[in-house]
């Protein structure tokens, strides 16, 4: 317990998970060696260490300098690229005070999100030890929650019962399926999906550093720390200070209603609200960012106290941080409508871009179809200094090479639905997330109509949402035609901020008394929104008007599909389910078991039905015999047989059991 560092102490908790911190260490393809656990779990680059006094670099073995290639796409978010994303100071003379920030981030650099056979890149991808094996020194520290008997032993200054803090940890390692021990003690192979010790879609050390950099940017923009705050940092301007560390009282000046709680630690609710979906890379990205943001304050808690930051998440399959067509079928239908449109079909079939890409893939790479995951294949390869195929190894940033031709086509192909038809897919898909975002903002800018939330807590100073590229791009698409081109993919560790400023002057340009500023990866985008002209700050009612018309929960009224599913679409869904199942461990055996079970069930059902049918046929045949005797007995002209003889034959037939089912006569057959 004494060896636990800052990051281990700041574990972000779910209701049943008291303590957890995750770190991945991406390595070049090499024989995997089990190493001694690294207790310096959370750290950063030396540059960040000097600025906020954190630990030294915990990844000395990994080359994180991006030296394999001469040029890297912005997608990779190299250290040089991350430095460009600092939050700019205010460039206006208006008297304002920053009162709230909502920050949405994409996770940092990661491993491939899936494995063979569904994750198809190029010939030889999974066979190569360079691209087909992903090893990580994955350390997870967890602690079970305190038992009922352990709770309530201490009280705080208000007399509230306190939970017992954990005093032991579990270290989780992703190495249970390692096999084939070598002579030198190394372990060469793994049964995991990525053929090593990495999870699918796991945050890598590069991504870890990217999110630390994001935390640094937020701290420099919104935390004032006296002489430690450089003049070029946004927080040097008093108007930009969410927290002034030189003051004991950090309540918002001149604001009528409460925002946050100055009596609480700045990383505690309601000062901070942290939201993420339940994926390793998003959970960890948010945790690392918060460590970069609150590092010194978390360190100040001391070894005898565990800093706890609440994390709000949900089941991934039903969460709303990305458009969810499974929860809201109309979302998926809108996406399909975009791909079925004449506009899309014309582009994908006839455009020079599409023809060039398809020809390149077929002629130079021997692939008949452009793989759906080709962009992810290319970026996870180049961004981790792995080997690209020769045909794609020409990125130079000029836009003329094969790499950029294929990447541009893949981006445009995937993002097409986001802005199609006025962004209908994005607006419906991101409606629930916008509702979460605006619920915090409306409590501040329209407190009379939006009082304190049902939890009873005031709105937070900082709301952090940790999601995906498929979170940020549709969010941007909902903000107006000019805000996002639809052709630029959100790089690793992208960050979008919505700043809310209280306007202290009586300025007719801000009739609501509040303004907002929109910043994406260090660039101010406010002026690109409709009705914001060339302004850096825009009246908050423009934002409210823009998003509140579609900011809502998924409900039956707006999620019902307009067209009933066809047999073809149902078969497509079954195919997708099968492919996904095959890509999971034991998936093939599960499908085989289902097939055998279906065959057995079908055989039993067939046997039962045939048996009933045969019994009916036998019964029907016996009934016909009786009926024939009955008819012949009634026919006086046939064979000159008397009625008395015929009647005796009927009685004889009945008494002998013809037409009987045990002791019961089928009365209908006798009619």
N, C-alpha and C positions, 0 to 999 in steps of 0.2 A: 504493500500500500504506500510505503514511503517513497517508492520509486516512481510513482505515477506522476507524470508531468502535467503541465497546464491543460493540454487537450483532453487528457484522461479525466481531469477534474471537471471539465465543462461539458461532460456528456449530455446530449440532448435527449430528453426522455419522452417515451410514450407511456400511457397509463400503466402498462404491465412490464415495461422495460425501464429499469431505474437508471441504468448507466451503460453507455455504449460509445465507442469511438472506433472509426474504421480508417485504415490507411492501406493504400496499395502501392506497391513498388514495381513499376514496369521495368522489365529487363530485356535486353536483346536475347535472341534465341541462343541458349547455351544449356549444358547439362545442369539440371536443377539441383542445387545443394541446399540441404536443410541447414539453416543458420540459427545462431543463438537469438532468442527474442530481443527485438530492439525496444527498449522501454522509452526511448526518446520518440514517442509516437508522433507528436505534433511539432512541426517546425516549419522552416521556410528558407528562403534564400538569405545569404548574408546581408544583402541590401535591405531587406525587410527587417532582419534582425536588428540592424543598426537604428532603424527608424522607430521601432516600437519595442526594442529591448527584448526580443524573443530568443529561443534556442538556436544554436547553429544548425547547419544543413544536416538532416538525418539520412540523406540519400547519397553518401559519398561514392558508392559503387556505380551509380547510374549516370550515364552521360546525358545531361539534360540541356546541353548547349545548342542543340539543333545544328550539328556540323556536317551531317551526311550530305545534305543538299545545299546548293548555293542560294536557292530561293525557296521560301515556304509560302503557301497561300495564306491569306488572312484567317481562314478557317482554323488554322493551327493555333492561333493566339500565342505566338512566341513571346518571350519576355519583352522584346522590343515593341511588339504590337500591344502588349498589355500596358506598357508605360504610356502609350498614346491615349489611353482611355481614362485619364484623370478627369474628374468632374470639374468643369470650368467655373470660375467665380462669376458672380452676377455682373452683367455688363449694362447696368441701368442705374439711374440716380433716384429712382422711386424709393420712398421710405417704406420698407416692408420688414417682416420678420418671418423667417422659416418656422413653421409649426408642425409639419408632418412630411415624411418621405415614405413612399411605397417603392420598394426595389424588387424587380423581377429578374431572376438570373437563369441562364442556362448552365447546366453542370459543366465541369471541366473535361479535359481530354480523358478518353475512356477506351476500353477494349471493344471489339466488335459486339454488337448487341445480340447476336445469335450465332449458331454454328451450322455445320453441314447437316443435311443437304439443302436446307432452305436458304442459307446464306451463301449464295453463289456469286463468286467474284470473277476470276479468270482461271484458265487451265493451270493446274499445279498450285493454286493458292493454298489449299489445305494440306497438300503433300509436302510443301516446303517447310522445313523447320524454322525458317525466318518469319513467314507470315502465318503458318498454321499452328504454331505453339506459342502460348501466352502464359508466361510465368510471373507470378507476383508474390512478394513477401507480404502476405495479407495478415494484418494483425487486427483483431477485434477484441476489445475489452468489454466485458459485460458483467453485471451484477444482478442477482435476483432481487425483487422487491422485498422490503421488510415484511415479516409476518405480522399478523394481527397482534400477537403477544408482544412484539418488539416495538409497536407503535405507541406514541403518546407518553413516552418516558420523560420528555422535556416539553416546556412551553416557551413561547416567545414573549416579548415584552407586553403583548396584548392579552396574554393568557391562552393563546391558541395552541393546541397540541401539535407537536412537531414529530415527523416521522424519523425513525432511526436511520442514520446514514450507513451506507454499506462499508464493511471493513475487509472485504475480500473480493477478488475479481476472477473471472474466467477469461482465458485467452483462447480465442477461436482461430483455428488454422484450417485453411481450405486445401488439405493435403491427404484426405482419407483414402483417395483412390489412386495414390501413387503406386507404381509397380516397377519391376525389373531393376533391382538394386545392382549397381555396378561394383567393380572391384575396389574403387577408391571411396566407396560409401555414399556416392551420389545417387540420386534417384532420377531416372531418365524420362519415364512416361507417366501419364495420368489418364484416368478414365473420364475426366471432366470434359465438358462440351468443347472448351477451347484448348484441350490437350495439354494443359498445364495446371497451374494453381490459381489462375485468375477466374473470377466469375464473368459471366456474360454481361457486357455493359458496365464493367467495374471502373470506378474512378482510378486514374493512374497518378503517379507522382507528379507528372507534368500538370495534370488537372488540379492536383492539390495546391501546387504553387500558383496556378492561375487564380484560384479562388482566394488564396491569401492576398494576392495582389488586389482583387476586388475589395476585400476587407480594408486594405490599406487606403484605397481610393475613397471609400466611404468615410473612414476616420479623418482623412485629411480635409475632406469637404465639410463635415458636419460636427467635428469635435475640436474645440479650441482648448489648447493646452499651454497657454502662455508663450514663453520663448521657444518651446518645442514646435510650435506651429510656424511654418515658413511663410514668408510674405506672399508667395505665389499660390499658396493653398487657399481654397475657397473659404475655409473657416477663419481666415484672417479677417474677413469681413464680418462684423457683428451680426449682420442680417442673416447670415448663413449658419449660425450656431444652434444646432439642436441641443448640444450639451456644451456647457462652459465649465471645464474642469478646474478653473481658477475660482469658482464660486461654489458655495455650499448649497445654495438654492438654485435648482435648475428648472423651476417652473417657467412656463412660457410667459414672457412679459406682456402685459396689457391685454391678455386674452381672457375673455369673460368666462368660458367654460374650461373645465379641466382637461388637459391632454397628458396622458401618462400619469405617473405618480412620483413626485420628487422624493418621497420617503422610501421608495424601493430602489434596489440596485438598478443601474441603467440597463442591464441585460435581463431583468426580470419583467414579467407582465405586471402592469399594462404598458410599460415603457417600450417593450419589444414584443412583437407577435411574429413567430416563425412558423411558416407553413411550407410543407413539401409533400410530394407524392411519395409512395412507399417503395422507391427504388434506391438501391445502394448509392448510385452515383449522385442522385439529387439530395438524398439525406446527408451524405458526407460533404457535398459541395457547400451546402448551407452551413454545416457545422464548421468547416474550415474557414469560410468567409467570416463567420461570427468570431472565430478565434483571432483572425487578423484585425477585426474591428474592436473587440473588447479584450484583447490579450493582456494588457497591463492590469485592467480591472479584475480579470479572472485570476491572475497570478496573485493579486492582493488578498484573495480570500484566505490564503494560508493553508498549511498542510493539514490542519485539524478540521477543515470545513470543505465540503464539496459544493462547488457552484452548480446550480441546476438551472438549465434553460428549457422551457417547455417547447415541445415540438408537436404541431398539429398535423395529422396525416389521416389517411383513409385507405381502404382496400384499393389497390391500384386499378382493378378491373372496373370499378364504379366511380373512380375519382374524376375530377373535372378540371385538372390543370392542363389538359389537352382536350381537343374536341373528341367527345366520346359517343361514337355511333352505336355502340352496343347498349348504352343506357337510353340514348335518344335516337331511335331509328331514322328520324327525319334528317339528322346530321349526316348520316352515311348516305342517305338518298340525295341530299344536296351535293355531296362530293361526287357521287356517280353521275348526277346530271351535268356537272362540269365536264367530266371526262367523256360523256356521250354527246356533248354539244358539237355543232358544226365547226365552231371556232377551234376547238381543241383538235378535232379530227383533221381539219385542214392543216393545222400546224404540224401535228405528229406524223402525217403522211406525206406532206408536200414541201415542207420548209427545207431550205438549204441546210439549216442547223441539224434537223433530224436525219436527212439523207446522208450528210457527212459523217455523223456519229455512227449510224448503222453500218455504213460502208467501212469505216475505220475498224469497228469491232469485228466485222466479219473477215475483212481482208488481212488485217494485221494481227488480230488476236484469235481468229478462228472461232468466234462466237456468233451464232446466228441471231440471237436476240440481245438487246441491251439489258443486262441484269438490273432488276429493280433496286438492288442494294449497291450498285456500282459506285455511287458517290461515297457511301460509308466505307466501302472497301478501299477506295483511293485515299481518303482522308485519314483513316486509322493507320494506314500504311506509311504515308509520307510524314504524318505528324508524330510518329514514333520512331522515325529513322529506320524503317524497314525497307526492303527492296521492292521497288515498283517494277512491273514488267517493262521491257525495253520500249515497247510501243507507247507507253505513257510516261516514260522517264524524261520529260522535256519541259517541266514547268519553269517558266522564267518571269511570270507576272505580266507579260505583254499581251496576252490573250490570243496568241497565234498558234500555240502548240497543241498537240493532241490532248494533253492532260486537261487543258482549259476548255477545249472543244467538248470533250465528254462531260466534264464537270458542269459546264454551263447548261448543256442539254438536260442532264439529270436534275439540276436545280429547277429549271423552268418546268420540267415535266411534273415534278413533285408539288411545286408550289402553285401550279395553275389554279386549283380550286379555291385558294385563299382569297383571291380578289375577283373571281368570276361572279357575274351577276351582282355587282355592288358589294361583294364580300358576304353574301348571304350565308355561306357555309361557315365562315369565320365568326360571324355575329351570333348565329345560333349556337355554334359549338363552344364559344368562349363566354356566352351569356352568364353561366353560373360563376365563373371566375371573376368576371367584371362585377358581379353582385357582391362578392366577397371584398373586392378591392374598394368599391364605392361605399360599402357599409361603414368602413373606417372614415373615409373622406367626408361623407355626408353628415356624420356626427359632429364634424368640425365646422363645415361651411354652412350647414343648415340645421343647427342644433334644435331649433324650435320644432321642426317637423321630423327630425330624426334624433330622438333622445338616446341616452346611453343604451348600449346593447343589452340583450336579455341576460347576459352574464353579470351585468351590474358594473362592469369595468368601463372606465373612460376609454376613448380611442387611443391607440398607441402613437408614440412619436415616430417609431420606425416599424413598418410592416415588411417582412422579407418573405418572398415567394420563390422557392427553389424548384425549377421545372426543367423543361427541355427546349430544344430548338422549335419543336412543335407547340410550345407554349408562346414563345416570343413572337414568332412570325405571324400567326393568326391574330394575336393581340395587336400588333402593329397594323395589320390589314384592316382592323375595325376602326382605326382612327382617322381615316380619310384617304383619298386617292393619292395624295402627294407625300404622305408620311413615309411610306415604304414602297419601293419599286416593284416588289414581288419577284425580283430576280437576284436578290442578295440573300444568301443563306446566313442565318445567325451563327457566327463562329462559336467555338468553345468558350465558355465563361462569359458570354455576352451578358450585358446588364442594362436594364431599362429602369430609369427613375422617373417617378411622378412626384415632383416637389409641390407642396401646398404652402403658399406665402400669405400671411395676413397683410393687407394693404393698410398702412397707418395713415396715409394721406387721404383726403377727400378727393379722389381722382375719378372723374366721370368715365374713364376707360374701364374702371373696375367697379361697376355698380353693386356687385354682390359683396364687396369688401374683401374678396379673396382672389388670388391669382395662382396659376399653376405654371410650372416649367417642365417640359418634357425633354429628357436626355437619354440618348441611346449610344452606348459605347463611347462616351465622352463628347458626343456631338449634340448640340441643342436643336431639337426638331419642332419646337413649339410653333414657329412661324409657318410650318408646312401644313398645319391644321387649318381647316376651313374657318373663316371668321377671325383668324388670329393675325392676319396681315403679316407684317414684318416684325412682330413683337417677340421679345424673348420671354416676357411674362404675358399671360392672357387670362382674361376673366374666367374664373373657375366654372361659370355657368356654361361656357362653351364646351367644356369637357363633360359636364353633366348632361347637356343636351345631346352630345354626340353618342354617349354610351348607354344612357339609362333607358332608351327606347328598346334595347334588346338585352339589358342586364337583368337576367331572371333565371330562376331554377329551371331545370328540365321538367316539363310537365306534359301530361297527355295531350293537352290542347295544342302545343306547338311541336310535339315530337312525333305525332302520328304521321305515318308515311302516306303520300298521296297516291302511290301505285302499289297494288298488292304484289308481293314477291312472286316471281315466275319460277317455273321449274329449273330454268337455267341458273337463276341467281341462287336458288337453294342448293343446287349441285356445286356452285362455286363456293358457297359457304362451307359445305361438307369437305370440299377439296382443301380449303384453307385450314380447317380444323385438323384434317389428316396430316397435312404437311407440318403443322406446328407440333402435333403429337409425335411425329417421327423425329423431330429435332430435339426432343427431350429424352433424358435417360430412361431406358425401359419402354420407350414409346412403341418400338416395333413389337415387343412382346405383348404390350397392351392391345395393340391392334390385332395381333394373332389370336389372343385370348377372346377378343370380341367376335372375331370371325368364327372361331370354334363354337363359342356359346350360341351365336346366331344360327349356325348350322344345326346344332343339337336341338335348339328350341324349334327351328323350322321342321326338323324331322319328327319330333314329338307331335307338333301340331298337325302335320300332314297325316301321320299315322292315326291320330284321333279322328280327324275329319273323314278319312277313308273308311275307318271302321264303322263310323256312324252311317256312312253312305251305303256300305255293303249290307249292314243290318237292315236298312230301309229297303234295299233291293230284294233281299230274301223275303222280307215281310210283304213287299209289293207283289212278288211272284206268287206267294201262297194266297194272297188276297185275290189275285186274278183267277186262280184255280177255283176258288170258291165262287167268285162272280160268274165264271163260265158255267159252272154247274147250275147256278141260280137262273141264268138266262136260258140255258137249254131246258131246264124244267118248266119254264114258262112258254116254251115254243111248242105248241101242239102240232104244228105242221111238219116239224123237222124230224125225220126218221120214224114217224108214226109211233112215238113213244107216249104212253098215257101219263096223265097228270099224277096219278097215284105213284107210279114207278119213279117219276122225276122227283116228287116230294120226298120219297124214301131215300133217294140218292143224296138230296140236300141234307136230310137229317143224319144220314150215315156219314157224310163229309164233316158236318159240324161235330158230331160225336167223336170222330176219329182225330180231331184237333187241327184240321186244315184251316188256316186263317186265324190261328190263335197265337197270342204272345203269352206264353205260360198259361194262365187260366182266364185271360181277358180276351174278349172278342172285339175286333175293330169294327165298331158299329157303322162307321162311315163306309167301310168297304162292303158292308152288307146291303147298303141302300141301293 
